[in-house]
Amino acid sequence: MKRVMVRYKVKADRAIENENYITAVFEQLKREQPAGLRYASFKLADGVTFVHVVAYEDPQGANPLPDLAAFKAFTADIRDRCEEAPVATDLEEVGSYRF
């Protein structure tokens, strides 16, 4: 299983817009339920820093998230919304419970 964490900070006046995009992604995920995908998004206490964690299992190693229309819309202008650009980090599991 591949696991990735993405962290970024949006401009304060774009935080609600960013949350709306994230909500649309989860609405599409709920409808389509892609197999082998686990995804969570978090907003930190400052209200402008976001962390996304994605885990996926695919025989070809493909992440199904970028294929979603709502995710494409979310990422289309992400750099314009950001004060600090997204940084992706591969995660190696040491242990987990129900994740």
trRosetta pair geometry for C-beta under 8 A, 3 or more apart (Angstrom, degrees):
i j d omega theta_ij theta_ji phi_ij phi_ji
1 55 5.4 23 165 -179 116 102
1 56 6.9 166 -158 79 77 24
1 57 5.0 -48 -103 -74 80 90
1 93 7.8 28 76 -12 112 136
2 55 6.9 169 86 -149 48 54
2 56 5.7 -18 59 60 96 77
2 57 7.7 162 16 -83 74 40
2 58 8.0 -36 16 28 118 88
2 61 6.5 85 -36 -151 141 79
2 63 7.1 -95 87 -74 134 96
2 90 7.7 -68 -165 -138 83 97
3 53 7.1 -4 -169 -173 94 90
3 54 7.2 171 -147 90 49 49
3 55 4.5 -10 -99 -100 83 89
3 90 7.1 100 82 -168 64 60
3 91 4.0 -64 111 66 112 105
3 92 7.6 169 57 -75 117 20
3 93 6.4 99 6 -47 153 93
4 53 7.4 171 88 -149 46 48
4 54 5.3 -7 58 58 90 93
4 55 7.9 171 20 -78 60 47
4 63 7.8 -32 18 -94 134 146
4 88 5.5 -7 -176 -168 117 102
4 89 6.9 149 -159 75 66 41
4 90 5.8 -41 -102 -103 75 49
4 91 6.5 -176 -94 5 19 91
5 51 6.4 -11 -171 -170 100 96
5 52 7.1 159 -156 82 50 51
5 53 5.1 -15 -102 -100 78 77
5 88 7.3 154 81 -153 43 52
5 89 5.0 -19 62 61 92 96
5 91 5.5 78 -15 -48 101 120
6 51 7.2 159 82 -154 49 47
6 52 4.6 -5 55 55 99 101
6 54 7.7 21 -2 2 105 105
6 86 5.1 1 -176 -167 109 110
6 87 6.9 162 -150 76 59 39
6 88 4.9 -22 -95 -96 87 71
6 89 7.6 170 -82 17 38 69
7 49 7.0 6 -171 -177 92 97
7 50 7.2 176 -145 90 50 50
7 51 4.9 -8 -100 -103 84 79
7 52 7.9 -167 -70 23 42 65
7 86 7.2 149 74 -146 31 60
7 87 5.6 -21 60 56 82 91
7 89 7.6 5 6 4 101 113
8 49 7.3 -177 97 -147 33 61
8 50 5.9 -10 62 57 76 90
8 78 7.4 48 109 170 170 112
8 82 5.3 -58 173 -123 121 125
8 84 5.7 -172 -158 94 61 80
8 85 6.2 -68 -126 149 111 21
8 86 4.0 -50 -59 -86 131 60
8 87 6.8 151 -73 8 74 67
9 46 7.8 -18 -129 94 110 136
9 48 5.3 48 -164 128 83 96
9 49 4.7 -30 -97 -95 84 73
9 50 7.6 160 -95 15 34 70
9 82 6.5 99 78 -157 51 80
9 83 4.7 -52 109 63 100 100
9 84 3.9 52 35 31 102 106
10 14 4.9 -120 168 88 115 102
10 15 5.4 152 85 -86 126 61
10 18 4.8 -123 -64 -37 165 152
10 48 5.2 -133 60 -165 72 82
10 50 6.8 36 -14 -5 104 114
10 81 4.9 -26 -137 148 105 95
10 82 5.6 -73 -105 -102 53 49
10 83 6.3 84 158 2 13 87
11 14 4.5 65 64 15 90 111
11 15 7.7 -130 88 -39 46 71
11 48 7.4 -93 124 -151 7 127
11 81 6.3 -133 21 -177 92 49
11 82 7.1 127 -22 171 76 6
11 83 5.1 128 -76 -53 59 94
12 15 6.1 -23 -158 -20 36 114
12 47 7.5 47 -131 104 81 109
12 48 5.6 -61 -91 -85 60 136
14 17 4.9 -56 -164 45 66 120
14 18 5.8 73 137 -30 83 100
14 81 4.3 -167 148 -149 149 88
15 18 5.6 -55 -151 34 31 113
15 19 6.5 31 153 -18 65 104
15 43 7.8 83 -167 -140 108 131
15 47 5.8 18 -153 152 163 85
15 48 5.2 -92 -86 -102 120 69
16 19 5.6 -51 -149 36 35 112
16 20 6.5 40 150 -23 65 102
17 20 5.6 -53 -153 31 32 114
17 21 6.8 33 150 -18 64 101
17 81 6.6 -142 92 -121 119 128
18 21 5.8 -52 -155 33 34 111
18 22 6.5 34 149 -18 66 105
18 50 6.6 -136 147 -37 136 149
18 81 5.6 140 -74 164 104 147
19 22 5.5 -53 -148 37 36 113
19 23 6.3 41 152 -23 67 103
19 43 7.1 -13 -91 -65 107 139
20 23 5.6 -49 -147 33 32 114
20 24 6.6 35 152 -20 62 103
21 24 5.7 -55 -154 33 33 113
21 25 6.7 36 148 -22 64 101
21 70 7.5 155 -171 175 65 83
21 73 6.4 -155 -138 112 100 91
21 74 3.9 132 165 -112 118 83
22 25 5.6 -50 -155 29 36 114
22 26 6.7 28 151 -12 66 104
22 41 5.0 -143 -159 109 131 169
22 50 7.6 -152 -68 -149 145 144
22 74 6.7 93 -71 -127 47 134
23 26 5.9 -59 -151 40 33 107
23 27 6.3 37 150 -22 67 105
24 27 5.5 -50 -146 34 33 115
24 28 6.6 31 155 -16 64 103
24 70 4.3 -161 132 -150 95 119
24 73 6.8 -40 104 77 146 131
24 74 7.0 -175 69 -61 109 102
25 28 6.0 -59 -154 38 30 107
25 29 6.3 32 150 -20 66 107
25 39 7.9 -98 140 132 119 146
25 41 7.8 93 72 -27 132 143
25 65 7.9 25 -164 -156 121 95
25 68 6.6 96 -140 109 78 143
25 70 4.5 178 -90 121 50 116
25 71 5.2 75 -119 -76 111 72
25 74 5.6 -9 -54 -36 119 149
26 29 5.3 -48 -142 37 37 115
26 30 6.3 43 156 -24 65 101
26 39 7.9 -157 -96 100 79 115
26 41 7.6 -113 -53 19 117 121
27 30 5.8 -51 -150 31 30 113
27 31 6.7 27 152 -15 62 105
27 70 7.0 164 61 -98 88 166
28 31 5.7 -56 -150 38 36 110
28 32 5.9 4 163 4 72 115
28 68 5.3 130 118 -169 142 123
28 69 6.8 -168 -121 55 156 82
28 70 4.1 -173 -7 6 142 135
28 71 7.6 -120 68 -23 143 80
29 32 6.4 -70 -132 52 25 90
29 33 7.0 82 170 -80 59 37
29 34 7.0 -69 -136 14 76 92
29 37 7.4 -122 -141 106 113 133
29 39 6.6 -124 -115 53 160 132
29 68 7.2 -29 -67 -108 72 159
30 33 7.1 11 -167 -61 21 79
32 68 7.2 -171 42 -111 154 107
34 37 4.6 38 91 7 104 135
34 64 4.2 -169 174 114 154 155
34 65 7.8 -153 52 -66 155 50
34 68 7.8 -108 -30 -64 136 111
35 64 7.9 106 55 -24 55 158
36 56 5.5 69 132 -164 92 70
36 57 3.9 -117 -156 62 112 80
36 58 5.7 141 113 -64 153 68
36 64 7.4 115 73 -6 95 125
37 54 7.3 -32 -161 -162 87 93
37 55 7.6 144 -160 83 41 54
37 56 4.9 -5 -105 -105 65 96
37 63 7.8 94 -111 -161 105 66
37 64 5.4 -90 -64 49 134 115
37 65 6.6 146 -144 -55 135 85
38 53 8.0 -25 119 118 93 89
38 54 7.1 151 86 -159 60 45
38 55 4.2 -3 58 58 109 98
38 56 7.1 -164 26 -71 66 52
38 99 7.1 119 159 173 155 66
39 52 7.2 -9 -167 -174 88 97
39 53 7.3 168 -149 89 42 55
39 54 4.9 2 -107 -110 83 79
39 55 7.7 -158 -67 29 49 60
39 65 6.4 125 -89 -92 143 126
40 52 7.1 169 89 -153 49 53
40 53 5.0 0 57 55 95 96
41 50 6.5 -10 -172 -172 96 108
41 51 7.4 159 -157 86 50 47
41 52 4.8 -16 -104 -103 77 82
41 53 8.0 -171 -77 22 35 63
42 50 6.8 154 82 -157 50 59
42 51 4.7 -12 61 61 103 93
42 52 7.5 -177 21 -78 69 37
42 53 7.8 27 -2 -3 108 98
43 47 6.6 23 164 -132 118 35
43 49 7.2 126 -163 78 56 52
43 50 5.6 -30 -101 -100 63 75
44 47 7.6 -85 83 -18 63 23
44 48 7.9 -41 61 58 95 44
44 49 4.0 -10 33 76 127 106
44 50 7.3 -138 -1 -76 84 25
44 51 6.8 77 -47 -10 97 104
46 49 5.3 56 55 5 117 103
48 83 7.0 22 156 18 130 130
49 84 7.9 4 -111 49 88 126
53 91 7.5 6 -142 -7 99 155
54 63 6.6 53 139 -148 139 125
54 65 6.0 -59 -136 -29 148 153
55 99 7.4 102 2 150 155 91
56 62 7.9 -78 129 100 139 43
56 63 5.1 143 34 -119 157 68
56 64 6.5 176 -138 13 143 83
56 65 7.4 -130 -57 -17 142 99
58 61 5.8 -156 81 -45 97 6
58 62 4.7 -90 119 50 158 67
58 63 7.3 -146 5 -68 140 29
58 64 7.1 151 -71 -37 137 89
63 66 6.1 72 96 2 102 97
64 67 5.6 -59 -168 32 58 118
64 68 7.3 67 143 -36 78 93
65 68 6.1 -48 -165 10 42 113
65 71 5.3 155 167 -117 76 166
66 71 6.0 -128 -115 117 29 133
66 72 7.2 79 -172 -74 59 76
66 75 7.6 -22 -124 15 82 156
67 71 7.6 46 55 55 32 129
68 71 4.1 81 70 8 101 108
68 72 6.8 -165 92 -10 52 82
69 72 5.6 -53 -150 34 33 114
69 73 6.5 33 152 -18 65 104
70 73 5.6 -52 -150 36 34 113
70 74 6.3 39 149 -23 64 106
71 74 5.3 -49 -146 35 36 117
71 75 6.2 19 160 -7 68 108
72 75 6.3 -64 -143 45 27 98
72 76 6.3 51 154 -54 63 96
73 76 5.7 -32 -147 -4 30 122
74 78 6.9 37 144 -70 64 106
75 78 5.0 -32 -144 -22 48 125
77 80 4.4 -32 175 32 95 121
77 81 6.3 97 119 -22 85 95
78 81 5.8 -62 -153 38 36 109
78 82 6.2 35 154 -30 69 113
78 86 6.3 1 143 -21 136 125
79 82 5.6 -57 -143 30 33 116
79 85 6.1 5 -122 -117 85 95
79 86 8.0 -92 -81 7 70 92
82 85 5.4 106 120 -92 152 41
82 86 6.9 -114 -92 -30 155 70
84 87 8.0 -38 148 -16 101 104
93 96 5.7 -53 -152 -23 120 112
96 99 4.1 -92 180 44 129 115
